[in-house]
């Protein structure tokens, strides 16, 4: 794992379930549009509960490592 990938992972909140906003903030993105697009195309695993996406920390870390 390179330093950039590790620094993005380190920016994630220390909780087991994350939101698209958490992931966008770690990447330094102003909006969640690209995160939501990757969820909808299947590049990022997430569950929709009550109209909101929930991402496991493990899925977020794998997504960051692959990008």
PyMOL commands that set and color helices and strands:
alter all, ss='L'
color gray80, all
select helices_A, chain A and resi 3-11+20-27+33-40+57-66
alter helices_A, ss='H'
color red, helices_A
select strands_A, chain A and resi 17-18+47-49+52-56
alter strands_A, ss='S'
color yellow, strands_A
deselect
rebuild
show_as cartoon
